Amino acid sequence: MSEQTAPTENSAAGISLGASWRLKAISVMPAYQIAVTFQYGISGIIDCSRILGATDPGIFAPLASADFFAQARLDLGAIAWPNGADLDPLWAYEEVRSKQLRSVR
């Protein structure tokens, strides 16, 4: 499943109102991973498998079901699920950037 959003643009000023960490597209992958693309082209994979081992997953508990996890969608620039669980897009951006920085070292 893949979803995309477009940035809001102020046509009078020609300015894009999206932050660099705002999600533009997502695609659910096997093994509790989500491929993400951010506003200005940075992309990567977020590994959400830690949800499976959480001792108190709270609202994220239903995500342990692969079928439910696969229902991820973009909602106002964040990765969200039907039960109201969502992932902060800034957190997702930092996850992707930190992996990129570690691979450069």
PDB file as gemmi writes it, atoms N, CA and C in Angstrom:
CRYST1    1.000    1.000    1.000  90.00  90.00  90.00 P 1                      
ATOM      1  N   MET A   1       0.837  -1.164   0.000  1.00  0.00           N  
ATOM      2  CA  MET A   1       0.000   0.000   0.000  1.00  0.00           C  
ATOM      3  C   MET A   1       0.886   1.232   0.000  1.00  0.00           C  
ATOM      4  N   SER A   2       0.609   2.176  -0.846  1.00  0.00           N  
ATOM      5  CA  SER A   2       1.399   3.384  -0.958  1.00  0.00           C  
ATOM      6  C   SER A   2       0.466   4.584  -0.970  1.00  0.00           C  
ATOM      7  N   GLU A   3       0.830   5.620  -0.235  1.00  0.00           N  
ATOM      8  CA  GLU A   3       0.039   6.841  -0.199  1.00  0.00           C  
ATOM      9  C   GLU A   3       0.956   8.030  -0.395  1.00  0.00           C  
ATOM     10  N   GLN A   4       0.401   9.106  -0.985  1.00  0.00           N  
ATOM     11  CA  GLN A   4       1.176  10.314  -1.188  1.00  0.00           C  
ATOM     12  C   GLN A   4       0.334  11.528  -0.843  1.00  0.00           C  
ATOM     13  N   THR A   5       0.998  12.612  -0.429  1.00  0.00           N  
ATOM     14  CA  THR A   5       0.344  13.890  -0.196  1.00  0.00           C  
ATOM     15  C   THR A   5       1.133  14.963  -0.918  1.00  0.00           C  
ATOM     16  N   ALA A   6       0.493  16.085  -1.138  1.00  0.00           N  
ATOM     17  CA  ALA A   6       1.170  17.211  -1.773  1.00  0.00           C  
ATOM     18  C   ALA A   6       1.292  18.340  -0.766  1.00  0.00           C  
ATOM     19  N   PRO A   7       2.401  19.101  -0.824  1.00  0.00           N  
ATOM     20  CA  PRO A   7       2.553  20.217   0.105  1.00  0.00           C  
ATOM     21  C   PRO A   7       1.551  21.323  -0.208  1.00  0.00           C  
ATOM     22  N   THR A   8       1.153  22.060   0.807  1.00  0.00           N  
ATOM     23  CA  THR A   8       0.304  23.216   0.602  1.00  0.00           C  
ATOM     24  C   THR A   8       1.186  24.341   0.091  1.00  0.00           C  
ATOM     25  N   GLU A   9       0.704  25.065  -0.895  1.00  0.00           N  
ATOM     26  CA  GLU A   9       1.513  26.143  -1.447  1.00  0.00           C  
ATOM     27  C   GLU A   9       0.728  27.430  -1.432  1.00  0.00           C  
ATOM     28  N   ASN A  10       1.367  28.529  -1.062  1.00  0.00           N  
ATOM     29  CA  ASN A  10       0.772  29.838  -1.109  1.00  0.00           C  
ATOM     30  C   ASN A  10       1.045  30.367  -2.503  1.00  0.00           C  
ATOM     31  N   SER A  11       0.019  30.331  -3.365  1.00  0.00           N  
ATOM     32  CA  SER A  11       0.235  30.678  -4.770  1.00  0.00           C  
ATOM     33  C   SER A  11       0.628  32.148  -4.944  1.00  0.00           C  
ATOM     34  N   ALA A  12       0.180  33.021  -4.054  1.00  0.00           N  
ATOM     35  CA  ALA A  12       0.537  34.432  -4.167  1.00  0.00           C  
ATOM     36  C   ALA A  12       2.028  34.643  -3.944  1.00  0.00           C  
ATOM     37  N   ALA A  13       2.573  33.931  -2.992  1.00  0.00           N  
ATOM     38  CA  ALA A  13       3.994  34.111  -2.672  1.00  0.00           C  
ATOM     39  C   ALA A  13       4.878  33.055  -3.318  1.00  0.00           C  
ATOM     40  N   GLY A  14       4.280  31.949  -3.785  1.00  0.00           N  
ATOM     41  CA  GLY A  14       5.067  30.870  -4.366  1.00  0.00           C  
ATOM     42  C   GLY A  14       5.876  30.116  -3.333  1.00  0.00           C  
ATOM     43  N   ILE A  15       5.407  30.107  -2.093  1.00  0.00           N  
ATOM     44  CA  ILE A  15       6.136  29.473  -0.998  1.00  0.00           C  
ATOM     45  C   ILE A  15       5.475  28.153  -0.641  1.00  0.00           C  
ATOM     46  N   SER A  16       6.273  27.122  -0.452  1.00  0.00           N  
ATOM     47  CA  SER A  16       5.775  25.837   0.019  1.00  0.00           C  
ATOM     48  C   SER A  16       5.730  25.870   1.543  1.00  0.00           C  
ATOM     49  N   LEU A  17       4.577  25.480   2.120  1.00  0.00           N  
ATOM     50  CA  LEU A  17       4.407  25.538   3.565  1.00  0.00           C  
ATOM     51  C   LEU A  17       4.819  24.258   4.275  1.00  0.00           C  
ATOM     52  N   GLY A  18       5.404  23.310   3.570  1.00  0.00           N  
ATOM     53  CA  GLY A  18       5.782  22.044   4.188  1.00  0.00           C  
ATOM     54  C   GLY A  18       7.171  22.092   4.799  1.00  0.00           C  
ATOM     55  N   ALA A  19       7.307  21.473   5.958  1.00  0.00           N  
ATOM     56  CA  ALA A  19       8.614  21.341   6.590  1.00  0.00           C  
ATOM     57  C   ALA A  19       9.352  20.177   5.942  1.00  0.00           C  
ATOM     58  N   SER A  20      10.681  20.187   6.026  1.00  0.00           N  
ATOM     59  CA  SER A  20      11.468  19.131   5.385  1.00  0.00           C  
ATOM     60  C   SER A  20      11.153  17.759   5.961  1.00  0.00           C  
ATOM     61  N   TRP A  21      10.700  17.697   7.217  1.00  0.00           N  
ATOM     62  CA  TRP A  21      10.402  16.422   7.858  1.00  0.00           C  
ATOM     63  C   TRP A  21       8.961  15.976   7.635  1.00  0.00           C  
ATOM     64  N   ARG A  22       8.186  16.747   6.903  1.00  0.00           N  
ATOM     65  CA  ARG A  22       6.795  16.363   6.624  1.00  0.00           C  
ATOM     66  C   ARG A  22       6.792  15.218   5.608  1.00  0.00           C  
ATOM     67  N   LEU A  23       6.019  14.190   5.910  1.00  0.00           N  
ATOM     68  CA  LEU A  23       5.965  13.021   5.030  1.00  0.00           C  
ATOM     69  C   LEU A  23       5.190  13.319   3.755  1.00  0.00           C  
ATOM     70  N   LYS A  24       5.715  12.831   2.658  1.00  0.00           N  
ATOM     71  CA  LYS A  24       5.089  13.010   1.351  1.00  0.00           C  
ATOM     72  C   LYS A  24       4.471  11.700   0.868  1.00  0.00           C  
ATOM     73  N   ALA A  25       5.121  10.562   1.190  1.00  0.00           N  
ATOM     74  CA  ALA A  25       4.624   9.262   0.735  1.00  0.00           C  
ATOM     75  C   ALA A  25       5.085   8.165   1.683  1.00  0.00           C  
ATOM     76  N   ILE A  26       4.253   7.133   1.803  1.00  0.00           N  
ATOM     77  CA  ILE A  26       4.627   5.956   2.583  1.00  0.00           C  
ATOM     78  C   ILE A  26       4.221   4.706   1.823  1.00  0.00           C  
ATOM     79  N   SER A  27       4.878   3.614   2.147  1.00  0.00           N  
ATOM     80  CA  SER A  27       4.535   2.309   1.592  1.00  0.00           C  
ATOM     81  C   SER A  27       4.839   1.259   2.656  1.00  0.00           C  
ATOM     82  N   VAL A  28       3.816   0.488   3.025  1.00  0.00           N  
ATOM     83  CA  VAL A  28       4.005  -0.563   4.027  1.00  0.00           C  
ATOM     84  C   VAL A  28       4.767  -1.715   3.390  1.00  0.00           C  
ATOM     85  N   MET A  29       5.763  -2.215   4.106  1.00  0.00           N  
ATOM     86  CA  MET A  29       6.606  -3.299   3.628  1.00  0.00           C  
ATOM     87  C   MET A  29       6.478  -4.486   4.578  1.00  0.00           C  
ATOM     88  N   PRO A  30       7.000  -5.642   4.199  1.00  0.00           N  
ATOM     89  CA  PRO A  30       6.977  -6.795   5.113  1.00  0.00           C  
ATOM     90  C   PRO A  30       7.812  -6.541   6.364  1.00  0.00           C  
ATOM     91  N   ALA A  31       7.613  -7.376   7.359  1.00  0.00           N  
ATOM     92  CA  ALA A  31       8.401  -7.377   8.593  1.00  0.00           C  
ATOM     93  C   ALA A  31       8.278  -6.067   9.381  1.00  0.00           C  
ATOM     94  N   TYR A  32       7.087  -5.483   9.383  1.00  0.00           N  
ATOM     95  CA  TYR A  32       6.807  -4.284  10.167  1.00  0.00           C  
ATOM     96  C   TYR A  32       7.718  -3.115   9.807  1.00  0.00           C  
ATOM     97  N   GLN A  33       7.905  -2.927   8.525  1.00  0.00           N  
ATOM     98  CA  GLN A  33       8.709  -1.806   8.045  1.00  0.00           C  
ATOM     99  C   GLN A  33       7.846  -0.913   7.162  1.00  0.00           C  
ATOM    100  N   ILE A  34       8.196   0.359   7.149  1.00  0.00           N  
ATOM    101  CA  ILE A  34       7.485   1.328   6.311  1.00  0.00           C  
ATOM    102  C   ILE A  34       8.517   2.133   5.536  1.00  0.00           C  
ATOM    103  N   ALA A  35       8.373   2.159   4.218  1.00  0.00           N  
ATOM    104  CA  ALA A  35       9.220   3.000   3.373  1.00  0.00           C  
ATOM    105  C   ALA A  35       8.600   4.401   3.388  1.00  0.00           C  
ATOM    106  N   VAL A  36       9.422   5.401   3.622  1.00  0.00           N  
ATOM    107  CA  VAL A  36       8.934   6.775   3.719  1.00  0.00           C  
ATOM    108  C   VAL A  36       9.712   7.689   2.784  1.00  0.00           C  
ATOM    109  N   THR A  37       9.017   8.697   2.277  1.00  0.00           N  
ATOM    110  CA  THR A  37       9.646   9.765   1.509  1.00  0.00           C  
ATOM    111  C   THR A  37       9.166  11.070   2.113  1.00  0.00           C  
ATOM    112  N   PHE A  38      10.111  11.947   2.407  1.00  0.00           N  
ATOM    113  CA  PHE A  38       9.792  13.213   3.029  1.00  0.00           C  
ATOM    114  C   PHE A  38       9.680  14.313   1.982  1.00  0.00           C  
ATOM    115  N   GLN A  39       9.194  15.449   2.421  1.00  0.00           N  
ATOM    116  CA  GLN A  39       8.873  16.591   1.575  1.00  0.00           C  
ATOM    117  C   GLN A  39       9.944  16.910   0.539  1.00  0.00           C  
ATOM    118  N   TYR A  40      11.203  16.918   0.916  1.00  0.00           N  
ATOM    119  CA  TYR A  40      12.242  17.351  -0.007  1.00  0.00           C  
ATOM    120  C   TYR A  40      13.105  16.207  -0.520  1.00  0.00           C  
ATOM    121  N   GLY A  41      12.505  15.008  -0.619  1.00  0.00           N  
ATOM    122  CA  GLY A  41      13.157  13.895  -1.284  1.00  0.00           C  
ATOM    123  C   GLY A  41      13.947  12.934  -0.425  1.00  0.00           C  
ATOM    124  N   ILE A  42      14.169  13.233   0.827  1.00  0.00           N  
ATOM    125  CA  ILE A  42      14.857  12.270   1.688  1.00  0.00           C  
ATOM    126  C   ILE A  42      13.941  11.077   1.877  1.00  0.00           C  
ATOM    127  N   SER A  43      14.509   9.885   1.755  1.00  0.00           N  
ATOM    128  CA  SER A  43      13.688   8.686   1.900  1.00  0.00           C  
ATOM    129  C   SER A  43      14.471   7.608   2.632  1.00  0.00           C  
ATOM    130  N   GLY A  44      13.736   6.643   3.147  1.00  0.00           N  
ATOM    131  CA  GLY A  44      14.367   5.551   3.865  1.00  0.00           C  
ATOM    132  C   GLY A  44      13.327   4.577   4.389  1.00  0.00           C  
ATOM    133  N   ILE A  45      13.780   3.682   5.236  1.00  0.00           N  
ATOM    134  CA  ILE A  45      12.930   2.638   5.805  1.00  0.00           C  
ATOM    135  C   ILE A  45      12.874   2.819   7.319  1.00  0.00           C  
ATOM    136  N   ILE A  46      11.672   2.757   7.863  1.00  0.00           N  
ATOM    137  CA  ILE A  46      11.483   2.797   9.319  1.00  0.00           C  
ATOM    138  C   ILE A  46      11.128   1.385   9.768  1.00  0.00           C  
ATOM    139  N   ASP A  47      11.878   0.885  10.734  1.00  0.00           N  
ATOM    140  CA  ASP A  47      11.626  -0.442  11.295  1.00  0.00           C  
ATOM    141  C   ASP A  47      10.749  -0.285  12.536  1.00  0.00           C  
ATOM    142  N   CYS A  48       9.518  -0.755  12.457  1.00  0.00           N  
ATOM    143  CA  CYS A  48       8.569  -0.646  13.566  1.00  0.00           C  
ATOM    144  C   CYS A  48       8.427  -1.962  14.329  1.00  0.00           C  
ATOM    145  N   SER A  49       9.339  -2.893  14.131  1.00  0.00           N  
ATOM    146  CA  SER A  49       9.235  -4.206  14.763  1.00  0.00           C  
ATOM    147  C   SER A  49       9.374  -4.140  16.284  1.00  0.00           C  
ATOM    148  N   ARG A  50       9.912  -3.033  16.815  1.00  0.00           N  
ATOM    149  CA  ARG A  50      10.024  -2.880  18.270  1.00  0.00           C  
ATOM    150  C   ARG A  50       8.660  -2.943  18.952  1.00  0.00           C  
ATOM    151  N   ILE A  51       7.616  -2.653  18.203  1.00  0.00           N  
ATOM    152  CA  ILE A  51       6.255  -2.726  18.749  1.00  0.00           C  
ATOM    153  C   ILE A  51       5.964  -4.135  19.252  1.00  0.00           C  
ATOM    154  N   LEU A  52       6.484  -5.134  18.558  1.00  0.00           N  
ATOM    155  CA  LEU A  52       6.212  -6.530  18.909  1.00  0.00           C  
ATOM    156  C   LEU A  52       6.759  -6.902  20.275  1.00  0.00           C  
ATOM    157  N   GLY A  53       7.847  -6.288  20.698  1.00  0.00           N  
ATOM    158  CA  GLY A  53       8.481  -6.641  21.961  1.00  0.00           C  
ATOM    159  C   GLY A  53       8.171  -5.689  23.096  1.00  0.00           C  
ATOM    160  N   ALA A  54       7.324  -4.687  22.849  1.00  0.00           N  
ATOM    161  CA  ALA A  54       7.026  -3.708  23.892  1.00  0.00           C  
ATOM    162  C   ALA A  54       6.258  -4.359  25.038  1.00  0.00           C  
ATOM    163  N   THR A  55       6.652  -4.051  26.268  1.00  0.00           N  
ATOM    164  CA  THR A  55       5.970  -4.642  27.431  1.00  0.00           C  
ATOM    165  C   THR A  55       4.612  -3.994  27.675  1.00  0.00           C  
ATOM    166  N   ASP A  56       4.460  -2.725  27.320  1.00  0.00           N  
ATOM    167  CA  ASP A  56       3.175  -2.038  27.473  1.00  0.00           C  
ATOM    168  C   ASP A  56       2.946  -1.173  26.234  1.00  0.00           C  
ATOM    169  N   PRO A  57       2.491  -1.788  25.124  1.00  0.00           N  
ATOM    170  CA  PRO A  57       2.383  -1.057  23.865  1.00  0.00           C  
ATOM    171  C   PRO A  57       1.235  -0.052  23.803  1.00  0.00           C  
ATOM    172  N   GLY A  58       0.309  -0.114  24.750  1.00  0.00           N  
ATOM    173  CA  GLY A  58      -0.798   0.846  24.764  1.00  0.00           C  
ATOM    174  C   GLY A  58      -1.572   0.860  23.454  1.00  0.00           C  
ATOM    175  N   ILE A  59      -1.757   2.051  22.892  1.00  0.00           N  
ATOM    176  CA  ILE A  59      -2.532   2.202  21.664  1.00  0.00           C  
ATOM    177  C   ILE A  59      -1.897   1.481  20.475  1.00  0.00           C  
ATOM    178  N   PHE A  60      -0.603   1.153  20.589  1.00  0.00           N  
ATOM    179  CA  PHE A  60       0.094   0.474  19.502  1.00  0.00           C  
ATOM    180  C   PHE A  60      -0.097  -1.049  19.527  1.00  0.00           C  
ATOM    181  N   ALA A  61      -0.758  -1.606  20.544  1.00  0.00           N  
ATOM    182  CA  ALA A  61      -0.950  -3.058  20.663  1.00  0.00           C  
ATOM    183  C   ALA A  61      -1.563  -3.685  19.405  1.00  0.00           C  
ATOM    184  N   PRO A  62      -2.603  -3.101  18.793  1.00  0.00           N  
ATOM    185  CA  PRO A  62      -3.181  -3.723  17.589  1.00  0.00           C  
ATOM    186  C   PRO A  62      -2.211  -3.819  16.411  1.00  0.00           C  
ATOM    187  N   LEU A  63      -1.148  -2.993  16.414  1.00  0.00           N  
ATOM    188  CA  LEU A  63      -0.181  -3.012  15.317  1.00  0.00           C  
ATOM    189  C   LEU A  63       0.634  -4.289  15.282  1.00  0.00           C  
ATOM    190  N   ALA A  64       0.578  -5.090  16.348  1.00  0.00           N  
ATOM    191  CA  ALA A  64       1.279  -6.373  16.369  1.00  0.00           C  
ATOM    192  C   ALA A  64       0.674  -7.337  15.353  1.00  0.00           C  
ATOM    193  N   SER A  65      -0.562  -7.087  14.954  1.00  0.00           N  
ATOM    194  CA  SER A  65      -1.194  -7.873  13.887  1.00  0.00           C  
ATOM    195  C   SER A  65      -0.706  -7.327  12.548  1.00  0.00           C  
ATOM    196  N   ALA A  66      -0.083  -8.182  11.751  1.00  0.00           N  
ATOM    197  CA  ALA A  66       0.441  -7.741  10.451  1.00  0.00           C  
ATOM    198  C   ALA A  66      -0.659  -7.143   9.574  1.00  0.00           C  
ATOM    199  N   ASP A  67      -1.865  -7.709   9.642  1.00  0.00           N  
ATOM    200  CA  ASP A  67      -2.971  -7.181   8.839  1.00  0.00           C  
ATOM    201  C   ASP A  67      -3.344  -5.763   9.281  1.00  0.00           C  
ATOM    202  N   PHE A  68      -3.366  -5.534  10.593  1.00  0.00           N  
ATOM    203  CA  PHE A  68      -3.680  -4.198  11.086  1.00  0.00           C  
ATOM    204  C   PHE A  68      -2.549  -3.226  10.770  1.00  0.00           C  
ATOM    205  N   PHE A  69      -1.311  -3.662  10.953  1.00  0.00           N  
ATOM    206  CA  PHE A  69      -0.159  -2.819  10.643  1.00  0.00           C  
ATOM    207  C   PHE A  69      -0.206  -2.354   9.183  1.00  0.00           C  
ATOM    208  N   ALA A  70      -0.638  -3.246   8.299  1.00  0.00           N  
ATOM    209  CA  ALA A  70      -0.691  -2.948   6.863  1.00  0.00           C  
ATOM    210  C   ALA A  70      -1.722  -1.864   6.525  1.00  0.00           C  
ATOM    211  N   GLN A  71      -2.549  -1.482   7.470  1.00  0.00           N  
ATOM    212  CA  GLN A  71      -3.557  -0.444   7.241  1.00  0.00           C  
ATOM    213  C   GLN A  71      -3.007   0.968   7.456  1.00  0.00           C  
ATOM    214  N   ALA A  72      -1.699   1.090   7.614  1.00  0.00           N  
ATOM    215  CA  ALA A  72      -1.072   2.408   7.799  1.00  0.00           C  
ATOM    216  C   ALA A  72      -1.422   3.303   6.617  1.00  0.00           C  
ATOM    217  N   ARG A  73      -1.614   4.587   6.940  1.00  0.00           N  
ATOM    218  CA  ARG A  73      -1.940   5.572   5.905  1.00  0.00           C  
ATOM    219  C   ARG A  73      -1.349   6.920   6.323  1.00  0.00           C  
ATOM    220  N   LEU A  74      -1.288   7.836   5.384  1.00  0.00           N  
ATOM    221  CA  LEU A  74      -0.864   9.200   5.709  1.00  0.00           C  
ATOM    222  C   LEU A  74      -2.072   9.977   6.201  1.00  0.00           C  
ATOM    223  N   ASP A  75      -1.917  10.647   7.332  1.00  0.00           N  
ATOM    224  CA  ASP A  75      -2.988  11.462   7.888  1.00  0.00           C  
ATOM    225  C   ASP A  75      -2.351  12.764   8.368  1.00  0.00           C  
ATOM    226  N   LEU A  76      -2.615  13.830   7.642  1.00  0.00           N  
ATOM    227  CA  LEU A  76      -2.037  15.136   7.960  1.00  0.00           C  
ATOM    228  C   LEU A  76      -0.515  15.081   8.085  1.00  0.00           C  
ATOM    229  N   GLY A  77       0.110  14.335   7.205  1.00  0.00           N  
ATOM    230  CA  GLY A  77       1.569  14.266   7.163  1.00  0.00           C  
ATOM    231  C   GLY A  77       2.196  13.306   8.150  1.00  0.00           C  
ATOM    232  N   ALA A  78       1.386  12.513   8.844  1.00  0.00           N  
ATOM    233  CA  ALA A  78       1.913  11.535   9.801  1.00  0.00           C  
ATOM    234  C   ALA A  78       1.446  10.138   9.388  1.00  0.00           C  
ATOM    235  N   ILE A  79       2.183   9.122   9.798  1.00  0.00           N  
ATOM    236  CA  ILE A  79       1.773   7.734   9.578  1.00  0.00           C  
ATOM    237  C   ILE A  79       0.736   7.411  10.649  1.00  0.00           C  
ATOM    238  N   ALA A  80      -0.452   6.964  10.231  1.00  0.00           N  
ATOM    239  CA  ALA A  80      -1.540   6.732  11.179  1.00  0.00           C  
ATOM    240  C   ALA A  80      -2.259   5.422  10.872  1.00  0.00           C  
ATOM    241  N   TRP A  81      -2.934   4.903  11.892  1.00  0.00           N  
ATOM    242  CA  TRP A  81      -3.720   3.680  11.781  1.00  0.00           C  
ATOM    243  C   TRP A  81      -5.160   3.965  12.185  1.00  0.00           C  
ATOM    244  N   PRO A  82      -6.105   3.101  11.794  1.00  0.00           N  
ATOM    245  CA  PRO A  82      -7.526   3.336  12.064  1.00  0.00           C  
ATOM    246  C   PRO A  82      -7.894   3.494  13.543  1.00  0.00           C  
ATOM    247  N   ASN A  83      -7.101   2.970  14.459  1.00  0.00           N  
ATOM    248  CA  ASN A  83      -7.435   3.072  15.882  1.00  0.00           C  
ATOM    249  C   ASN A  83      -6.960   4.382  16.522  1.00  0.00           C  
ATOM    250  N   GLY A  84      -6.348   5.264  15.740  1.00  0.00           N  
ATOM    251  CA  GLY A  84      -5.872   6.538  16.253  1.00  0.00           C  
ATOM    252  C   GLY A  84      -4.386   6.569  16.566  1.00  0.00           C  
ATOM    253  N   ALA A  85      -3.722   5.431  16.514  1.00  0.00           N  
ATOM    254  CA  ALA A  85      -2.271   5.399  16.722  1.00  0.00           C  
ATOM    255  C   ALA A  85      -1.596   6.120  15.563  1.00  0.00           C  
ATOM    256  N   ASP A  86      -0.544   6.862  15.874  1.00  0.00           N  
ATOM    257  CA  ASP A  86       0.217   7.510  14.806  1.00  0.00           C  
ATOM    258  C   ASP A  86       1.674   7.661  15.222  1.00  0.00           C  
ATOM    259  N   LEU A  87       2.512   7.898  14.228  1.00  0.00           N  
ATOM    260  CA  LEU A  87       3.940   8.116  14.458  1.00  0.00           C  
ATOM    261  C   LEU A  87       4.264   9.563  14.111  1.00  0.00           C  
ATOM    262  N   ASP A  88       4.959  10.207  14.982  1.00  0.00           N  
ATOM    263  CA  ASP A  88       5.369  11.587  14.793  1.00  0.00           C  
ATOM    264  C   ASP A  88       6.272  11.671  13.559  1.00  0.00           C  
ATOM    265  N   PRO A  89       5.938  12.520  12.583  1.00  0.00           N  
ATOM    266  CA  PRO A  89       6.777  12.607  11.379  1.00  0.00           C  
ATOM    267  C   PRO A  89       8.192  13.101  11.670  1.00  0.00           C  
ATOM    268  N   LEU A  90       8.358  13.938  12.683  1.00  0.00           N  
ATOM    269  CA  LEU A  90       9.707  14.385  13.037  1.00  0.00           C  
ATOM    270  C   LEU A  90      10.530  13.223  13.585  1.00  0.00           C  
ATOM    271  N   TRP A  91       9.902  12.351  14.386  1.00  0.00           N  
ATOM    272  CA  TRP A  91      10.580  11.152  14.879  1.00  0.00           C  
ATOM    273  C   TRP A  91      10.993  10.277  13.701  1.00  0.00           C  
ATOM    274  N   ALA A  92      10.076  10.086  12.738  1.00  0.00           N  
ATOM    275  CA  ALA A  92      10.371   9.263  11.559  1.00  0.00           C  
ATOM    276  C   ALA A  92      11.549   9.851  10.773  1.00  0.00           C  
ATOM    277  N   TYR A  93      11.562  11.167  10.624  1.00  0.00           N  
ATOM    278  CA  TYR A  93      12.644  11.844   9.910  1.00  0.00           C  
ATOM    279  C   TYR A  93      13.976  11.610  10.620  1.00  0.00           C  
ATOM    280  N   GLU A  94      13.966  11.764  11.935  1.00  0.00           N  
ATOM    281  CA  GLU A  94      15.206  11.561  12.696  1.00  0.00           C  
ATOM    282  C   GLU A  94      15.673  10.111  12.628  1.00  0.00           C  
ATOM    283  N   GLU A  95      14.749   9.157  12.604  1.00  0.00           N  
ATOM    284  CA  GLU A  95      15.114   7.742  12.451  1.00  0.00           C  
ATOM    285  C   GLU A  95      15.843   7.516  11.121  1.00  0.00           C  
ATOM    286  N   VAL A  96      15.272   8.040  10.049  1.00  0.00           N  
ATOM    287  CA  VAL A  96      15.865   7.860   8.717  1.00  0.00           C  
ATOM    288  C   VAL A  96      17.209   8.569   8.627  1.00  0.00           C  
ATOM    289  N   ARG A  97      17.281   9.809   9.106  1.00  0.00           N  
ATOM    290  CA  ARG A  97      18.536  10.559   9.030  1.00  0.00           C  
ATOM    291  C   ARG A  97      19.628   9.912   9.872  1.00  0.00           C  
ATOM    292  N   SER A  98      19.287   9.401  11.060  1.00  0.00           N  
ATOM    293  CA  SER A  98      20.317   8.784  11.892  1.00  0.00           C  
ATOM    294  C   SER A  98      20.859   7.517  11.232  1.00  0.00           C  
ATOM    295  N   LYS A  99      20.018   6.750  10.563  1.00  0.00           N  
ATOM    296  CA  LYS A  99      20.494   5.563   9.828  1.00  0.00           C  
ATOM    297  C   LYS A  99      21.421   5.984   8.696  1.00  0.00           C  
ATOM    298  N   GLN A 100      21.074   7.071   8.000  1.00  0.00           N  
ATOM    299  CA  GLN A 100      21.922   7.543   6.916  1.00  0.00           C  
ATOM    300  C   GLN A 100      23.270   8.013   7.426  1.00  0.00           C  
ATOM    301  N   LEU A 101      23.258   8.707   8.547  1.00  0.00           N  
ATOM    302  CA  LEU A 101      24.528   9.183   9.115  1.00  0.00           C  
ATOM    303  C   LEU A 101      25.397   8.023   9.601  1.00  0.00           C  
ATOM    304  N   ARG A 102      24.772   6.999  10.199  1.00  0.00           N  
ATOM    305  CA  ARG A 102      25.546   5.834  10.654  1.00  0.00           C  
ATOM    306  C   ARG A 102      26.153   5.090   9.471  1.00  0.00           C  
ATOM    307  N   SER A 103      25.477   5.045   8.349  1.00  0.00           N  
ATOM    308  CA  SER A 103      25.997   4.312   7.194  1.00  0.00           C  
ATOM    309  C   SER A 103      27.153   5.070   6.531  1.00  0.00           C  
ATOM    310  N   VAL A 104      27.226   6.375   6.715  1.00  0.00           N  
ATOM    311  CA  VAL A 104      28.315   7.175   6.163  1.00  0.00           C  
ATOM    312  C   VAL A 104      29.592   6.976   6.964  1.00  0.00           C  
ATOM    313  N   ARG A 105      29.449   6.769   8.272  1.00  0.00           N  
ATOM    314  CA  ARG A 105      30.625   6.625   9.153  1.00  0.00           C  
ATOM    315  C   ARG A 105      31.314   5.376   8.923  1.00  0.00           C  
TER     316      ARG A 105                                                      
END                                                                             
